[in-house]
Amino acid sequence: MIRPRGISTHSIIMKRIFIVANWKSHKNKQEATDWLKTFLDFKKSEDKEVIVCPSFTILPYLQQWIGSHRLPLSVGAQDVSPFAEGAFTGEVNARQVKEFADYVIIGHSERRTYFSETDEMVTKKVEMARQANLTPIFCVQGGQTPVPPGVEMVAYEPVSAIGTGNPDSPENAEGVIRAIKEKTGASYVLYGGSVTPENINSFTSLPSIDGVLVGGGSLDPKTFAGIIENA
């Protein structure tokens, strides 16, 4: 399902880096517009894929704005229903999400903690996403977190590093991510947790780490631009 832009199926010149902005429960339309305007002169990089994941409320608006201004950004959702279309009040199913996004974050530690999402539930979400041709960005909290079959992109996010300002060490993240790849066969594994413009390269320069999932650091466009530039 993942189709990175600018990569030949026959040869890869350099490692591709995925940089995912998770806005969490932040930003209305005006705030999103102000953020996006910072990237009007953003130049497409052949070795970096930038994915922006807003709340459901502004997902259609973000997709339209990015498309009309030809920004080299991809769009993702922050969650998806474990159910198909039907009588599930308040849920947003994968077919609906696919109208506006190509990626979806599944199993984030905040969803597991605050909304009691289980391994069974997130596996159902992955199944729904894949049926709709959405690429799951599947979050794990360590090497022992189960990863559903067929997941191509995983994000390792140690709970101790989420929103704390205390990132994992690049060396430990590299070891965990290498083990995740060997265990699951995932093509891409990202690191998430207290990523900054100052520490980004210490993660993405390591051979097994294919990018980052950025939370708080993605809310300020200048900070996020620095993360992209230094990755």
PyMOL CGO cylinders between C-alpha atoms (Angstrom):
from pymol import cmd
from pymol.cgo import CYLINDER

trace = [
    CYLINDER, 0.00, 0.00, 0.00, 2.88, 2.39, 0.66, 0.3, 1, 1, 1, 1, 1, 1,
    CYLINDER, 2.88, 2.39, 0.66, 3.97, 4.02, -2.56, 0.3, 1, 1, 1, 1, 1, 1,
    CYLINDER, 3.97, 4.02, -2.56, 6.82, 6.43, -1.72, 0.3, 1, 1, 1, 1, 1, 1,
    CYLINDER, 6.82, 6.43, -1.72, 7.19, 9.12, -4.35, 0.3, 1, 1, 1, 1, 1, 1,
    CYLINDER, 7.19, 9.12, -4.35, 10.32, 9.35, -6.41, 0.3, 1, 1, 1, 1, 1, 1,
    CYLINDER, 10.32, 9.35, -6.41, 11.58, 5.79, -5.85, 0.3, 1, 1, 1, 1, 1, 1,
    CYLINDER, 11.58, 5.79, -5.85, 12.24, 3.43, -8.71, 0.3, 1, 1, 1, 1, 1, 1,
    CYLINDER, 12.24, 3.43, -8.71, 11.16, -0.14, -8.15, 0.3, 1, 1, 1, 1, 1, 1,
    CYLINDER, 11.16, -0.14, -8.15, 14.52, -1.22, -9.53, 0.3, 1, 1, 1, 1, 1, 1,
    CYLINDER, 14.52, -1.22, -9.53, 16.95, 0.94, -7.58, 0.3, 1, 1, 1, 1, 1, 1,
    CYLINDER, 16.95, 0.94, -7.58, 17.09, 3.07, -4.47, 0.3, 1, 1, 1, 1, 1, 1,
    CYLINDER, 17.09, 3.07, -4.47, 19.62, 5.85, -4.37, 0.3, 1, 1, 1, 1, 1, 1,
    CYLINDER, 19.62, 5.85, -4.37, 19.21, 6.78, -0.72, 0.3, 1, 1, 1, 1, 1, 1,
    CYLINDER, 19.21, 6.78, -0.72, 17.14, 5.87, 2.30, 0.3, 1, 1, 1, 1, 1, 1,
    CYLINDER, 17.14, 5.87, 2.30, 13.72, 7.49, 2.26, 0.3, 1, 1, 1, 1, 1, 1,
    CYLINDER, 13.72, 7.49, 2.26, 12.72, 9.33, 5.43, 0.3, 1, 1, 1, 1, 1, 1,
    CYLINDER, 12.72, 9.33, 5.43, 9.08, 9.58, 6.53, 0.3, 1, 1, 1, 1, 1, 1,
    CYLINDER, 9.08, 9.58, 6.53, 8.25, 12.58, 8.74, 0.3, 1, 1, 1, 1, 1, 1,
    CYLINDER, 8.25, 12.58, 8.74, 4.77, 12.39, 10.25, 0.3, 1, 1, 1, 1, 1, 1,
    CYLINDER, 4.77, 12.39, 10.25, 3.08, 15.33, 12.00, 0.3, 1, 1, 1, 1, 1, 1,
    CYLINDER, 3.08, 15.33, 12.00, 0.50, 14.20, 14.56, 0.3, 1, 1, 1, 1, 1, 1,
    CYLINDER, 0.50, 14.20, 14.56, -1.45, 17.31, 15.56, 0.3, 1, 1, 1, 1, 1, 1,
    CYLINDER, -1.45, 17.31, 15.56, -3.46, 15.33, 18.12, 0.3, 1, 1, 1, 1, 1, 1,
    CYLINDER, -3.46, 15.33, 18.12, -6.48, 17.32, 19.42, 0.3, 1, 1, 1, 1, 1, 1,
    CYLINDER, -6.48, 17.32, 19.42, -5.20, 20.72, 18.26, 0.3, 1, 1, 1, 1, 1, 1,
    CYLINDER, -5.20, 20.72, 18.26, -5.96, 23.31, 15.56, 0.3, 1, 1, 1, 1, 1, 1,
    CYLINDER, -5.96, 23.31, 15.56, -9.10, 24.66, 13.95, 0.3, 1, 1, 1, 1, 1, 1,
    CYLINDER, -9.10, 24.66, 13.95, -9.35, 25.70, 10.30, 0.3, 1, 1, 1, 1, 1, 1,
    CYLINDER, -9.35, 25.70, 10.30, -7.73, 29.11, 10.78, 0.3, 1, 1, 1, 1, 1, 1,
    CYLINDER, -7.73, 29.11, 10.78, -4.85, 27.70, 12.82, 0.3, 1, 1, 1, 1, 1, 1,
    CYLINDER, -4.85, 27.70, 12.82, -4.34, 24.98, 10.25, 0.3, 1, 1, 1, 1, 1, 1,
    CYLINDER, -4.34, 24.98, 10.25, -4.30, 27.57, 7.47, 0.3, 1, 1, 1, 1, 1, 1,
    CYLINDER, -4.30, 27.57, 7.47, -1.68, 29.65, 9.28, 0.3, 1, 1, 1, 1, 1, 1,
    CYLINDER, -1.68, 29.65, 9.28, 0.45, 26.51, 9.72, 0.3, 1, 1, 1, 1, 1, 1,
    CYLINDER, 0.45, 26.51, 9.72, 0.14, 25.52, 6.08, 0.3, 1, 1, 1, 1, 1, 1,
    CYLINDER, 0.14, 25.52, 6.08, 1.06, 28.99, 4.82, 0.3, 1, 1, 1, 1, 1, 1,
    CYLINDER, 1.06, 28.99, 4.82, 4.51, 28.50, 6.32, 0.3, 1, 1, 1, 1, 1, 1,
    CYLINDER, 4.51, 28.50, 6.32, 5.05, 25.73, 3.77, 0.3, 1, 1, 1, 1, 1, 1,
    CYLINDER, 5.05, 25.73, 3.77, 3.95, 27.58, 0.63, 0.3, 1, 1, 1, 1, 1, 1,
    CYLINDER, 3.95, 27.58, 0.63, 7.57, 27.74, -0.51, 0.3, 1, 1, 1, 1, 1, 1,
    CYLINDER, 7.57, 27.74, -0.51, 8.39, 24.26, 0.74, 0.3, 1, 1, 1, 1, 1, 1,
    CYLINDER, 8.39, 24.26, 0.74, 10.32, 22.35, -1.91, 0.3, 1, 1, 1, 1, 1, 1,
    CYLINDER, 10.32, 22.35, -1.91, 9.65, 18.68, -2.53, 0.3, 1, 1, 1, 1, 1, 1,
    CYLINDER, 9.65, 18.68, -2.53, 12.53, 16.48, -1.42, 0.3, 1, 1, 1, 1, 1, 1,
    CYLINDER, 12.53, 16.48, -1.42, 13.03, 13.20, -3.22, 0.3, 1, 1, 1, 1, 1, 1,
    CYLINDER, 13.03, 13.20, -3.22, 14.29, 11.50, -0.06, 0.3, 1, 1, 1, 1, 1, 1,
    CYLINDER, 14.29, 11.50, -0.06, 11.65, 12.78, 2.41, 0.3, 1, 1, 1, 1, 1, 1,
    CYLINDER, 11.65, 12.78, 2.41, 7.92, 12.08, 2.62, 0.3, 1, 1, 1, 1, 1, 1,
    CYLINDER, 7.92, 12.08, 2.62, 6.07, 14.52, 4.90, 0.3, 1, 1, 1, 1, 1, 1,
    CYLINDER, 6.07, 14.52, 4.90, 2.68, 13.40, 6.20, 0.3, 1, 1, 1, 1, 1, 1,
    CYLINDER, 2.68, 13.40, 6.20, 0.32, 15.69, 8.16, 0.3, 1, 1, 1, 1, 1, 1,
    CYLINDER, 0.32, 15.69, 8.16, -2.32, 14.10, 10.41, 0.3, 1, 1, 1, 1, 1, 1,
    CYLINDER, -2.32, 14.10, 10.41, -4.99, 16.55, 11.66, 0.3, 1, 1, 1, 1, 1, 1,
    CYLINDER, -4.99, 16.55, 11.66, -8.22, 15.95, 13.58, 0.3, 1, 1, 1, 1, 1, 1,
    CYLINDER, -8.22, 15.95, 13.58, -11.20, 14.54, 11.66, 0.3, 1, 1, 1, 1, 1, 1,
    CYLINDER, -11.20, 14.54, 11.66, -12.92, 17.95, 11.79, 0.3, 1, 1, 1, 1, 1, 1,
    CYLINDER, -12.92, 17.95, 11.79, -10.40, 19.56, 9.44, 0.3, 1, 1, 1, 1, 1, 1,
    CYLINDER, -10.40, 19.56, 9.44, -9.25, 16.54, 7.45, 0.3, 1, 1, 1, 1, 1, 1,
    CYLINDER, -9.25, 16.54, 7.45, -11.25, 17.47, 4.29, 0.3, 1, 1, 1, 1, 1, 1,
    CYLINDER, -11.25, 17.47, 4.29, -10.17, 21.10, 4.56, 0.3, 1, 1, 1, 1, 1, 1,
    CYLINDER, -10.17, 21.10, 4.56, -6.50, 20.16, 4.89, 0.3, 1, 1, 1, 1, 1, 1,
    CYLINDER, -6.50, 20.16, 4.89, -6.64, 17.86, 1.88, 0.3, 1, 1, 1, 1, 1, 1,
    CYLINDER, -6.64, 17.86, 1.88, -8.33, 20.55, -0.23, 0.3, 1, 1, 1, 1, 1, 1,
    CYLINDER, -8.33, 20.55, -0.23, -5.91, 23.29, 0.84, 0.3, 1, 1, 1, 1, 1, 1,
    CYLINDER, -5.91, 23.29, 0.84, -2.83, 21.17, 0.21, 0.3, 1, 1, 1, 1, 1, 1,
    CYLINDER, -2.83, 21.17, 0.21, -4.15, 20.13, -3.20, 0.3, 1, 1, 1, 1, 1, 1,
    CYLINDER, -4.15, 20.13, -3.20, -5.17, 23.59, -4.35, 0.3, 1, 1, 1, 1, 1, 1,
    CYLINDER, -5.17, 23.59, -4.35, -1.82, 25.08, -3.32, 0.3, 1, 1, 1, 1, 1, 1,
    CYLINDER, -1.82, 25.08, -3.32, 0.17, 22.13, -4.66, 0.3, 1, 1, 1, 1, 1, 1,
    CYLINDER, 0.17, 22.13, -4.66, 2.05, 21.58, -1.43, 0.3, 1, 1, 1, 1, 1, 1,
    CYLINDER, 2.05, 21.58, -1.43, 4.34, 18.52, -1.41, 0.3, 1, 1, 1, 1, 1, 1,
    CYLINDER, 4.34, 18.52, -1.41, 2.63, 17.11, 1.68, 0.3, 1, 1, 1, 1, 1, 1,
    CYLINDER, 2.63, 17.11, 1.68, 0.65, 13.92, 2.17, 0.3, 1, 1, 1, 1, 1, 1,
    CYLINDER, 0.65, 13.92, 2.17, -2.40, 13.65, 4.43, 0.3, 1, 1, 1, 1, 1, 1,
    CYLINDER, -2.40, 13.65, 4.43, -3.12, 11.10, 7.14, 0.3, 1, 1, 1, 1, 1, 1,
    CYLINDER, -3.12, 11.10, 7.14, -5.81, 10.60, 9.76, 0.3, 1, 1, 1, 1, 1, 1,
    CYLINDER, -5.81, 10.60, 9.76, -5.20, 10.08, 13.47, 0.3, 1, 1, 1, 1, 1, 1,
    CYLINDER, -5.20, 10.08, 13.47, -7.58, 7.17, 13.89, 0.3, 1, 1, 1, 1, 1, 1,
    CYLINDER, -7.58, 7.17, 13.89, -10.15, 4.99, 12.13, 0.3, 1, 1, 1, 1, 1, 1,
    CYLINDER, -10.15, 4.99, 12.13, -13.14, 2.94, 13.18, 0.3, 1, 1, 1, 1, 1, 1,
    CYLINDER, -13.14, 2.94, 13.18, -12.72, -0.81, 13.76, 0.3, 1, 1, 1, 1, 1, 1,
    CYLINDER, -12.72, -0.81, 13.76, -16.12, -1.19, 12.06, 0.3, 1, 1, 1, 1, 1, 1,
    CYLINDER, -16.12, -1.19, 12.06, -17.23, -0.91, 8.46, 0.3, 1, 1, 1, 1, 1, 1,
    CYLINDER, -17.23, -0.91, 8.46, -20.05, 1.38, 7.37, 0.3, 1, 1, 1, 1, 1, 1,
    CYLINDER, -20.05, 1.38, 7.37, -23.17, 0.99, 9.49, 0.3, 1, 1, 1, 1, 1, 1,
    CYLINDER, -23.17, 0.99, 9.49, -25.03, 1.95, 12.65, 0.3, 1, 1, 1, 1, 1, 1,
    CYLINDER, -25.03, 1.95, 12.65, -21.98, 3.06, 14.64, 0.3, 1, 1, 1, 1, 1, 1,
    CYLINDER, -21.98, 3.06, 14.64, -22.81, 6.58, 15.81, 0.3, 1, 1, 1, 1, 1, 1,
    CYLINDER, -22.81, 6.58, 15.81, -19.76, 8.83, 16.12, 0.3, 1, 1, 1, 1, 1, 1,
    CYLINDER, -19.76, 8.83, 16.12, -17.41, 6.50, 14.25, 0.3, 1, 1, 1, 1, 1, 1,
    CYLINDER, -17.41, 6.50, 14.25, -15.51, 7.42, 11.08, 0.3, 1, 1, 1, 1, 1, 1,
    CYLINDER, -15.51, 7.42, 11.08, -14.95, 4.37, 8.91, 0.3, 1, 1, 1, 1, 1, 1,
    CYLINDER, -14.95, 4.37, 8.91, -12.01, 3.63, 6.65, 0.3, 1, 1, 1, 1, 1, 1,
    CYLINDER, -12.01, 3.63, 6.65, -13.92, 4.21, 3.41, 0.3, 1, 1, 1, 1, 1, 1,
    CYLINDER, -13.92, 4.21, 3.41, -14.82, 7.70, 4.63, 0.3, 1, 1, 1, 1, 1, 1,
    CYLINDER, -14.82, 7.70, 4.63, -11.26, 8.43, 5.72, 0.3, 1, 1, 1, 1, 1, 1,
    CYLINDER, -11.26, 8.43, 5.72, -9.85, 7.29, 2.36, 0.3, 1, 1, 1, 1, 1, 1,
    CYLINDER, -9.85, 7.29, 2.36, -11.69, 10.15, 0.61, 0.3, 1, 1, 1, 1, 1, 1,
    CYLINDER, -11.69, 10.15, 0.61, -9.30, 12.59, 2.26, 0.3, 1, 1, 1, 1, 1, 1,
    CYLINDER, -9.30, 12.59, 2.26, -6.20, 10.68, 3.38, 0.3, 1, 1, 1, 1, 1, 1,
    CYLINDER, -6.20, 10.68, 3.38, -3.71, 8.02, 2.34, 0.3, 1, 1, 1, 1, 1, 1,
    CYLINDER, -3.71, 8.02, 2.34, -2.34, 7.17, 5.78, 0.3, 1, 1, 1, 1, 1, 1,
    CYLINDER, -2.34, 7.17, 5.78, -3.84, 6.56, 9.22, 0.3, 1, 1, 1, 1, 1, 1,
    CYLINDER, -3.84, 6.56, 9.22, -2.25, 6.36, 12.66, 0.3, 1, 1, 1, 1, 1, 1,
    CYLINDER, -2.25, 6.36, 12.66, -3.44, 3.28, 14.55, 0.3, 1, 1, 1, 1, 1, 1,
    CYLINDER, -3.44, 3.28, 14.55, -2.74, 2.16, 18.12, 0.3, 1, 1, 1, 1, 1, 1,
    CYLINDER, -2.74, 2.16, 18.12, -1.16, 5.34, 19.45, 0.3, 1, 1, 1, 1, 1, 1,
    CYLINDER, -1.16, 5.34, 19.45, -0.30, 5.04, 23.16, 0.3, 1, 1, 1, 1, 1, 1,
    CYLINDER, -0.30, 5.04, 23.16, -2.79, 7.81, 23.99, 0.3, 1, 1, 1, 1, 1, 1,
    CYLINDER, -2.79, 7.81, 23.99, -5.59, 5.82, 22.35, 0.3, 1, 1, 1, 1, 1, 1,
    CYLINDER, -5.59, 5.82, 22.35, -4.57, 2.73, 24.26, 0.3, 1, 1, 1, 1, 1, 1,
    CYLINDER, -4.57, 2.73, 24.26, -4.31, 4.62, 27.57, 0.3, 1, 1, 1, 1, 1, 1,
    CYLINDER, -4.31, 4.62, 27.57, -7.26, 7.03, 27.48, 0.3, 1, 1, 1, 1, 1, 1,
    CYLINDER, -7.26, 7.03, 27.48, -9.67, 5.01, 25.34, 0.3, 1, 1, 1, 1, 1, 1,
    CYLINDER, -9.67, 5.01, 25.34, -8.73, 1.50, 26.46, 0.3, 1, 1, 1, 1, 1, 1,
    CYLINDER, -8.73, 1.50, 26.46, -7.91, 0.27, 22.97, 0.3, 1, 1, 1, 1, 1, 1,
    CYLINDER, -7.91, 0.27, 22.97, -6.85, -3.37, 23.01, 0.3, 1, 1, 1, 1, 1, 1,
    CYLINDER, -6.85, -3.37, 23.01, -4.61, -5.36, 20.69, 0.3, 1, 1, 1, 1, 1, 1,
    CYLINDER, -4.61, -5.36, 20.69, -7.76, -6.96, 19.28, 0.3, 1, 1, 1, 1, 1, 1,
    CYLINDER, -7.76, -6.96, 19.28, -9.35, -3.59, 18.53, 0.3, 1, 1, 1, 1, 1, 1,
    CYLINDER, -9.35, -3.59, 18.53, -6.32, -2.09, 16.81, 0.3, 1, 1, 1, 1, 1, 1,
    CYLINDER, -6.32, -2.09, 16.81, -5.95, -5.25, 14.73, 0.3, 1, 1, 1, 1, 1, 1,
    CYLINDER, -5.95, -5.25, 14.73, -9.52, -4.74, 13.50, 0.3, 1, 1, 1, 1, 1, 1,
    CYLINDER, -9.52, -4.74, 13.50, -8.67, -1.13, 12.66, 0.3, 1, 1, 1, 1, 1, 1,
    CYLINDER, -8.67, -1.13, 12.66, -5.69, -2.29, 10.61, 0.3, 1, 1, 1, 1, 1, 1,
    CYLINDER, -5.69, -2.29, 10.61, -7.91, -4.72, 8.72, 0.3, 1, 1, 1, 1, 1, 1,
    CYLINDER, -7.91, -4.72, 8.72, -10.44, -1.98, 7.94, 0.3, 1, 1, 1, 1, 1, 1,
    CYLINDER, -10.44, -1.98, 7.94, -7.69, 0.42, 6.85, 0.3, 1, 1, 1, 1, 1, 1,
    CYLINDER, -7.69, 0.42, 6.85, -6.05, -2.06, 4.52, 0.3, 1, 1, 1, 1, 1, 1,
    CYLINDER, -6.05, -2.06, 4.52, -9.38, -2.98, 2.93, 0.3, 1, 1, 1, 1, 1, 1,
    CYLINDER, -9.38, -2.98, 2.93, -9.84, 0.72, 2.09, 0.3, 1, 1, 1, 1, 1, 1,
    CYLINDER, -9.84, 0.72, 2.09, -6.28, 0.98, 0.73, 0.3, 1, 1, 1, 1, 1, 1,
    CYLINDER, -6.28, 0.98, 0.73, -5.15, 3.20, 3.59, 0.3, 1, 1, 1, 1, 1, 1,
    CYLINDER, -5.15, 3.20, 3.59, -1.60, 2.74, 4.84, 0.3, 1, 1, 1, 1, 1, 1,
    CYLINDER, -1.60, 2.74, 4.84, -1.59, 2.16, 8.62, 0.3, 1, 1, 1, 1, 1, 1,
    CYLINDER, -1.59, 2.16, 8.62, 1.11, 3.83, 10.68, 0.3, 1, 1, 1, 1, 1, 1,
    CYLINDER, 1.11, 3.83, 10.68, 0.96, 1.27, 13.46, 0.3, 1, 1, 1, 1, 1, 1,
    CYLINDER, 0.96, 1.27, 13.46, 2.23, 2.43, 16.85, 0.3, 1, 1, 1, 1, 1, 1,
    CYLINDER, 2.23, 2.43, 16.85, 4.03, 0.11, 19.24, 0.3, 1, 1, 1, 1, 1, 1,
    CYLINDER, 4.03, 0.11, 19.24, 5.39, 0.90, 22.68, 0.3, 1, 1, 1, 1, 1, 1,
    CYLINDER, 5.39, 0.90, 22.68, 8.20, -1.63, 22.50, 0.3, 1, 1, 1, 1, 1, 1,
    CYLINDER, 8.20, -1.63, 22.50, 9.47, -4.70, 20.74, 0.3, 1, 1, 1, 1, 1, 1,
    CYLINDER, 9.47, -4.70, 20.74, 6.91, -6.92, 22.48, 0.3, 1, 1, 1, 1, 1, 1,
    CYLINDER, 6.91, -6.92, 22.48, 3.82, -5.05, 21.22, 0.3, 1, 1, 1, 1, 1, 1,
    CYLINDER, 3.82, -5.05, 21.22, 2.03, -7.31, 18.70, 0.3, 1, 1, 1, 1, 1, 1,
    CYLINDER, 2.03, -7.31, 18.70, 1.99, -6.04, 15.13, 0.3, 1, 1, 1, 1, 1, 1,
    CYLINDER, 1.99, -6.04, 15.13, -0.85, -7.30, 12.90, 0.3, 1, 1, 1, 1, 1, 1,
    CYLINDER, -0.85, -7.30, 12.90, 0.07, -9.18, 9.71, 0.3, 1, 1, 1, 1, 1, 1,
    CYLINDER, 0.07, -9.18, 9.71, 0.60, -7.07, 6.62, 0.3, 1, 1, 1, 1, 1, 1,
    CYLINDER, 0.60, -7.07, 6.62, 1.59, -3.86, 8.39, 0.3, 1, 1, 1, 1, 1, 1,
    CYLINDER, 1.59, -3.86, 8.39, 4.27, -2.12, 6.36, 0.3, 1, 1, 1, 1, 1, 1,
    CYLINDER, 4.27, -2.12, 6.36, 4.88, 0.95, 8.52, 0.3, 1, 1, 1, 1, 1, 1,
    CYLINDER, 4.88, 0.95, 8.52, 5.42, 0.82, 12.29, 0.3, 1, 1, 1, 1, 1, 1,
    CYLINDER, 5.42, 0.82, 12.29, 6.14, 3.68, 14.70, 0.3, 1, 1, 1, 1, 1, 1,
    CYLINDER, 6.14, 3.68, 14.70, 8.06, 2.85, 17.87, 0.3, 1, 1, 1, 1, 1, 1,
    CYLINDER, 8.06, 2.85, 17.87, 6.95, 5.28, 20.57, 0.3, 1, 1, 1, 1, 1, 1,
    CYLINDER, 6.95, 5.28, 20.57, 8.23, 4.51, 24.08, 0.3, 1, 1, 1, 1, 1, 1,
    CYLINDER, 8.23, 4.51, 24.08, 5.65, 5.81, 26.55, 0.3, 1, 1, 1, 1, 1, 1,
    CYLINDER, 5.65, 5.81, 26.55, 8.35, 7.46, 28.66, 0.3, 1, 1, 1, 1, 1, 1,
    CYLINDER, 8.35, 7.46, 28.66, 9.21, 9.75, 25.71, 0.3, 1, 1, 1, 1, 1, 1,
    CYLINDER, 9.21, 9.75, 25.71, 5.70, 10.84, 24.66, 0.3, 1, 1, 1, 1, 1, 1,
    CYLINDER, 5.70, 10.84, 24.66, 5.21, 14.50, 25.59, 0.3, 1, 1, 1, 1, 1, 1,
    CYLINDER, 5.21, 14.50, 25.59, 7.85, 14.35, 28.32, 0.3, 1, 1, 1, 1, 1, 1,
    CYLINDER, 7.85, 14.35, 28.32, 10.80, 16.06, 26.65, 0.3, 1, 1, 1, 1, 1, 1,
    CYLINDER, 10.80, 16.06, 26.65, 12.84, 12.93, 27.41, 0.3, 1, 1, 1, 1, 1, 1,
    CYLINDER, 12.84, 12.93, 27.41, 13.49, 11.08, 24.15, 0.3, 1, 1, 1, 1, 1, 1,
    CYLINDER, 13.49, 11.08, 24.15, 14.82, 7.56, 23.98, 0.3, 1, 1, 1, 1, 1, 1,
    CYLINDER, 14.82, 7.56, 23.98, 18.51, 7.35, 23.20, 0.3, 1, 1, 1, 1, 1, 1,
    CYLINDER, 18.51, 7.35, 23.20, 19.17, 6.98, 19.46, 0.3, 1, 1, 1, 1, 1, 1,
    CYLINDER, 19.17, 6.98, 19.46, 21.23, 3.86, 20.15, 0.3, 1, 1, 1, 1, 1, 1,
    CYLINDER, 21.23, 3.86, 20.15, 18.42, 2.14, 22.07, 0.3, 1, 1, 1, 1, 1, 1,
    CYLINDER, 18.42, 2.14, 22.07, 15.82, 3.21, 19.50, 0.3, 1, 1, 1, 1, 1, 1,
    CYLINDER, 15.82, 3.21, 19.50, 18.00, 1.78, 16.75, 0.3, 1, 1, 1, 1, 1, 1,
    CYLINDER, 18.00, 1.78, 16.75, 18.26, -1.55, 18.55, 0.3, 1, 1, 1, 1, 1, 1,
    CYLINDER, 18.26, -1.55, 18.55, 14.52, -1.78, 19.25, 0.3, 1, 1, 1, 1, 1, 1,
    CYLINDER, 14.52, -1.78, 19.25, 13.61, -0.78, 15.71, 0.3, 1, 1, 1, 1, 1, 1,
    CYLINDER, 13.61, -0.78, 15.71, 16.04, -3.23, 14.16, 0.3, 1, 1, 1, 1, 1, 1,
    CYLINDER, 16.04, -3.23, 14.16, 14.46, -5.99, 16.28, 0.3, 1, 1, 1, 1, 1, 1,
    CYLINDER, 14.46, -5.99, 16.28, 10.95, -4.89, 15.25, 0.3, 1, 1, 1, 1, 1, 1,
    CYLINDER, 10.95, -4.89, 15.25, 11.90, -5.13, 11.58, 0.3, 1, 1, 1, 1, 1, 1,
    CYLINDER, 11.90, -5.13, 11.58, 13.39, -8.58, 12.04, 0.3, 1, 1, 1, 1, 1, 1,
    CYLINDER, 13.39, -8.58, 12.04, 10.36, -9.81, 13.99, 0.3, 1, 1, 1, 1, 1, 1,
    CYLINDER, 10.36, -9.81, 13.99, 7.56, -8.31, 11.91, 0.3, 1, 1, 1, 1, 1, 1,
    CYLINDER, 7.56, -8.31, 11.91, 8.99, -7.87, 8.43, 0.3, 1, 1, 1, 1, 1, 1,
    CYLINDER, 8.99, -7.87, 8.43, 7.77, -4.26, 8.37, 0.3, 1, 1, 1, 1, 1, 1,
    CYLINDER, 7.77, -4.26, 8.37, 9.35, -2.27, 5.55, 0.3, 1, 1, 1, 1, 1, 1,
    CYLINDER, 9.35, -2.27, 5.55, 9.55, 1.00, 7.48, 0.3, 1, 1, 1, 1, 1, 1,
    CYLINDER, 9.55, 1.00, 7.48, 9.86, 1.66, 11.21, 0.3, 1, 1, 1, 1, 1, 1,
    CYLINDER, 9.86, 1.66, 11.21, 9.77, 5.20, 12.59, 0.3, 1, 1, 1, 1, 1, 1,
    CYLINDER, 9.77, 5.20, 12.59, 10.74, 6.60, 15.97, 0.3, 1, 1, 1, 1, 1, 1,
    CYLINDER, 10.74, 6.60, 15.97, 8.32, 8.78, 17.98, 0.3, 1, 1, 1, 1, 1, 1,
    CYLINDER, 8.32, 8.78, 17.98, 8.80, 10.65, 21.25, 0.3, 1, 1, 1, 1, 1, 1,
    CYLINDER, 8.80, 10.65, 21.25, 10.08, 14.16, 22.05, 0.3, 1, 1, 1, 1, 1, 1,
    CYLINDER, 10.08, 14.16, 22.05, 11.57, 14.72, 18.58, 0.3, 1, 1, 1, 1, 1, 1,
    CYLINDER, 11.57, 14.72, 18.58, 13.16, 18.15, 18.02, 0.3, 1, 1, 1, 1, 1, 1,
    CYLINDER, 13.16, 18.15, 18.02, 15.14, 19.89, 15.27, 0.3, 1, 1, 1, 1, 1, 1,
    CYLINDER, 15.14, 19.89, 15.27, 18.21, 19.39, 17.45, 0.3, 1, 1, 1, 1, 1, 1,
    CYLINDER, 18.21, 19.39, 17.45, 17.92, 15.61, 17.93, 0.3, 1, 1, 1, 1, 1, 1,
    CYLINDER, 17.92, 15.61, 17.93, 16.18, 14.50, 14.73, 0.3, 1, 1, 1, 1, 1, 1,
    CYLINDER, 16.18, 14.50, 14.73, 19.33, 13.66, 12.79, 0.3, 1, 1, 1, 1, 1, 1,
    CYLINDER, 19.33, 13.66, 12.79, 20.72, 11.52, 15.59, 0.3, 1, 1, 1, 1, 1, 1,
    CYLINDER, 20.72, 11.52, 15.59, 17.75, 9.21, 14.95, 0.3, 1, 1, 1, 1, 1, 1,
    CYLINDER, 17.75, 9.21, 14.95, 17.29, 9.35, 11.18, 0.3, 1, 1, 1, 1, 1, 1,
    CYLINDER, 17.29, 9.35, 11.18, 21.01, 8.96, 10.47, 0.3, 1, 1, 1, 1, 1, 1,
    CYLINDER, 21.01, 8.96, 10.47, 20.93, 5.46, 11.94, 0.3, 1, 1, 1, 1, 1, 1,
    CYLINDER, 20.93, 5.46, 11.94, 20.46, 2.62, 9.44, 0.3, 1, 1, 1, 1, 1, 1,
    CYLINDER, 20.46, 2.62, 9.44, 17.27, 1.01, 10.78, 0.3, 1, 1, 1, 1, 1, 1,
    CYLINDER, 17.27, 1.01, 10.78, 15.28, 4.17, 11.55, 0.3, 1, 1, 1, 1, 1, 1,
    CYLINDER, 15.28, 4.17, 11.55, 13.18, 5.26, 8.57, 0.3, 1, 1, 1, 1, 1, 1,
    CYLINDER, 13.18, 5.26, 8.57, 11.75, 8.47, 9.98, 0.3, 1, 1, 1, 1, 1, 1,
    CYLINDER, 11.75, 8.47, 9.98, 9.85, 10.00, 12.87, 0.3, 1, 1, 1, 1, 1, 1,
    CYLINDER, 9.85, 10.00, 12.87, 6.35, 10.45, 14.26, 0.3, 1, 1, 1, 1, 1, 1,
    CYLINDER, 6.35, 10.45, 14.26, 6.24, 13.96, 15.71, 0.3, 1, 1, 1, 1, 1, 1,
    CYLINDER, 6.24, 13.96, 15.71, 3.60, 15.14, 18.19, 0.3, 1, 1, 1, 1, 1, 1,
    CYLINDER, 3.60, 15.14, 18.19, 4.17, 18.39, 20.08, 0.3, 1, 1, 1, 1, 1, 1,
    CYLINDER, 4.17, 18.39, 20.08, 7.07, 19.34, 17.82, 0.3, 1, 1, 1, 1, 1, 1,
    CYLINDER, 7.07, 19.34, 17.82, 4.74, 19.42, 14.81, 0.3, 1, 1, 1, 1, 1, 1,
    CYLINDER, 4.74, 19.42, 14.81, 2.37, 22.06, 16.18, 0.3, 1, 1, 1, 1, 1, 1,
    CYLINDER, 2.37, 22.06, 16.18, 4.68, 25.00, 15.53, 0.3, 1, 1, 1, 1, 1, 1,
    CYLINDER, 4.68, 25.00, 15.53, 5.36, 25.19, 11.79, 0.3, 1, 1, 1, 1, 1, 1,
    CYLINDER, 5.36, 25.19, 11.79, 8.84, 26.68, 12.17, 0.3, 1, 1, 1, 1, 1, 1,
    CYLINDER, 8.84, 26.68, 12.17, 9.86, 23.95, 14.59, 0.3, 1, 1, 1, 1, 1, 1,
    CYLINDER, 9.86, 23.95, 14.59, 8.46, 21.30, 12.29, 0.3, 1, 1, 1, 1, 1, 1,
    CYLINDER, 8.46, 21.30, 12.29, 10.21, 22.87, 9.30, 0.3, 1, 1, 1, 1, 1, 1,
    CYLINDER, 10.21, 22.87, 9.30, 13.46, 22.59, 11.26, 0.3, 1, 1, 1, 1, 1, 1,
    CYLINDER, 13.46, 22.59, 11.26, 12.78, 18.91, 11.91, 0.3, 1, 1, 1, 1, 1, 1,
    CYLINDER, 12.78, 18.91, 11.91, 12.22, 18.31, 8.20, 0.3, 1, 1, 1, 1, 1, 1,
    CYLINDER, 12.22, 18.31, 8.20, 15.33, 20.22, 7.22, 0.3, 1, 1, 1, 1, 1, 1,
    CYLINDER, 15.33, 20.22, 7.22, 17.60, 18.46, 9.72, 0.3, 1, 1, 1, 1, 1, 1,
    CYLINDER, 17.60, 18.46, 9.72, 16.27, 14.93, 9.18, 0.3, 1, 1, 1, 1, 1, 1,
]
cmd.load_cgo(trace, "trace")
